[in-house]
Amino acid sequence: MIKGEETVKHLKDLRTRAKVALGRKVNSVTKMVNTMSEEELMKEYGEVHKAATKVTEANSEYLMKLILNADSDEDQVSEELRADVEKTDGETSQRLEEISEVIKANLWSRHGERKVMFAVGEAEKVYEEAEATQIDLVSYESYEKQLNNLEILIKELKEVHSTWRGWAPETAKTDVEEIVRQLETRKNALKRQKEAEFNKARGAAELARTAAEDERAQFALAQLRQDQAQRSKLAEAQIAAEEARFELMKAQHKAVEEAHTTGVAGTGPRDNPMGAISKIRLKPVSLPKFSGSMREFHRWKKDWESLQKQGEPSGSPEVKKFQLLDSMEEKVKKDVTLASYSTVEDMFRVLENRYGNRSTIALQIVAELEKIPAVKGDQPRKVIDLIQAVEKALADLTDLGNPGAINHPLMIRSIESKLPDQVKREWVIFKAKPENGVTPVNHFNALLKFLKEQEEILESLEQLKITETSEKMEKPQNRFERKYAYTKATRRDTPEGECVVCGEEKHNNKLFFCKKFKGFGLAERKTA
């Protein structure tokens, strides 16, 4: 056998081995295609194409070698060999196409179609939610988030479709492309529709806001007119009251003059109270103002009603209302909006609800008393402040009708704990004396009596400055001493204790007490 024939035979054997490898690969994939994963199917798809390419290349080399052996004349190759080569190409292409369709169909049906349709379903779901959203000024922001999410999902759908487009059947490709196109179109139409709805809602809200502002302005105008009318009534009532008071004064003066003229006994200024003329003019008393303190509310109300009744005996409701408003701090009037009520009874009812709860006030008084820190050391002024705080708390609770809130073992214990050690010691001695008769029943009353006695003693000590002197004597010796510059006189012309100007010994040589020195001019003082 010649060398050329050996080469042709070798190439034919290579082609045969390539065809066998392709057949084995196709058979293996055909058997296992339904159990392979997505990654395995894609890998086998590439392996099958490589095996088919090897068969095609080996077949082409085999044909070229046949032509070379026939002296480069393609027509010299026998029909039988040519048919064999063409048959091999046809079979390879057919097997490759068949196994490729099997792999593609399996990949699409088991993996690709599910992923693409899931992306379609998510985009459709978000679109339906955005379409169902009722647009107003509040929900528009939520709608915008839905629209942005829809655009993201449509983009992801395009990416998934692009990934699986090569594996999908032609009909599936067309269907998915149509779905994507419709989603894009519907999204743009929805965007235009919702923007129009938002503009409509915004216009309606602007109209409503304008109408509300007009209504508020009309209400404020009506309120202003009402206030002006009430002020006019108040002014008229005040004028009427002043006129009545003036007529009364005229009648009193006339009665006095008649009494002096006729000289009738028992009708003089001393015996006729109505004709008595005051020798001094007192300053008018103004109504007390309420600052908003719950603790002072009931006392303020009692004083206000008493003074108002004396100052305005006519009982005009308009005058009483404006006097009550004038007796309020601005903060209180704003907090309870008193100007919106038409009668004094309604105003007091609102004030009573806000500031007049007796239980709450009692708890507040007790809490404030408990917050006072304990007095330590020798501080008589702080002890006096503590005693006065206890007395005021008792007075306030008594006005509220709840003195038992402070006459309680826990509160008594708290007050005793705040006293300094010296006062505590004296209190224990006070309780131990039988003549004081301290029992659990009258414990608080005895403590209050003791504290009042201590208050008098401590006030006297404060006035005599005994405490201040003792504090100076008890100062530590190692305290930092300030440094002063002194001048020392080496010669003294006048006797010790005599004034250098007037010679008297009364002011002990202190020039600022010397009358003669005070009468000198500036130049004479320098010379002295």
C-alpha positions, 0 to 999 in steps of 0.5 A: 500500500502506497503512502497516500493511501495510508494517509487517506485511511488514517483520515477516514479513521479519524472521521469515524472516531469523531462520528462515534464520539458525537453519537455517544454524546448525543445518546448520553444527552438524549437519555439524561436530558430530563434530569440535567440542571440548567448549567449542565444542559448549557454545558452539554449544548456546547459539548455537542456542538464541539463534537459535531464541529470535529466530525465536520472538520475530519470529513472536510480533511478526508475529502481534501486528501481524496482530491489531492490523491486524484492529482488535484482533480475533483472530478476524479473522485469517485461518486461513491466517495463523494456521496459518503462525504456528503452523507456524513455532512448531512447526518452530522448536521441533522443530528446536531439540529435534533439534539440542539432542539431537544436541549433548547426545548428542555431548557425553555420548558423547565427553566427559561419559561418559568423565569420569564413568566415570573418576571412578566407576572411581577411587572403586571402585578405592580402595574395593576397596583399603580393603576388601582391607586386613587391619586390625591395629594397624599397618595401621589408619592406612593404612586411614584414609588410604584411607577419607579418599581414598575420601570425597574421590573420592566427593565429586569424583564427585558434582561431575562428575555434577552438571556433566554431569547436564544433558547425560546421557541419562535412563538414564545419569543414573539409573545414575550416581546409583545408583552414587553411592548404592551407593558411599556405602552400601558406604563406610559399611558398610565403615567400620563393619566395619573399626572392628569389626576394629580393636577386635578387633585392639586387644583381642587386642594388649592380651591379648598385651601382658598375657600378655607382661608376665606372662611377663616377671614370671614370668621375673624371679621365676624369675631372682630365685629362682635368684640367691638360690639361688646366693647361698646356695650362695656363702655356704655355700661361703664359710663352708666356706672360712672354717672350713677356714682356721680349722682350718688356723690352729688346727693351725698354732698347735697345732704351734707350741705343741708345738714350744716345749713339747717343745723339739725342734730343727728344729721352732721357728718359725724352722725350720718355715715352717708354724708361722711366725707373722707379726709384722704383719697385711697388709690383704686384697687384693681382686680387680681390677675390669674397667672395660670398657677393651679395652686393659686386658682381657688384663692384668686377666684374667691378674691376676684369675685369679692372685689368685682362685686364691690367694684361693679355692683350693677352686675352687668354681664358684659362688664363682668366678662371683659373684667374677667378677660382683663384679669387673665394673663395672655398665656392663660387666655390663649391656652383656654381660648376664653374669648370664644365663650359668651358668658362668665359662667362658661369661662369659669367652667372652662377655667375650673376644668383646666386649673381647679381640680382639687385632687390634682392641686393637693398632689401638686402641693405635696409634691412641691413640698417633698422636692424641697431639699433637706437643710444641712448645717447652720443655715437659719434662713433656709430653715425659716424658708422650709417652715414657711413652705410647710405653713403655706402648704397647710394653708393652701390645702385647708382652702382646698378642704383637704388638710389631711393630705399633709397631716399624714405619717409619710409627709410628717416623716418627710418634713422631719427628715428635711430639718437640720440636726440641731433642730431635729435634736430639739424636736426630739426633746420637745416630743419627749416632754410629757407636758407637750402631750405629743401623741400620734393623733396630734403629731402634725399639730405639735410639729407645726407648733414647734416649727412656729416657735423655731421660726420666731427664734431663728428670725430673732437670731437673723436680726441680731446677726448672731449666726453670722458672728459665730460663722466668722469665729469658726472659720478655719485657720488654714484658709487662704489669706489675701495679701495686702500692702501696708505702709508703716509710719515711723513717726507720729506727731500727734498722740495715739487716738487723736485726729490729725485734723481736729485733734478730737479723740471721738472718731479714733483718728478716722478722717471720714468721721471728721466734720472739719475734714469733710468741710475741706476742699480737694487741695486742703484734703491732700495737704491734710 
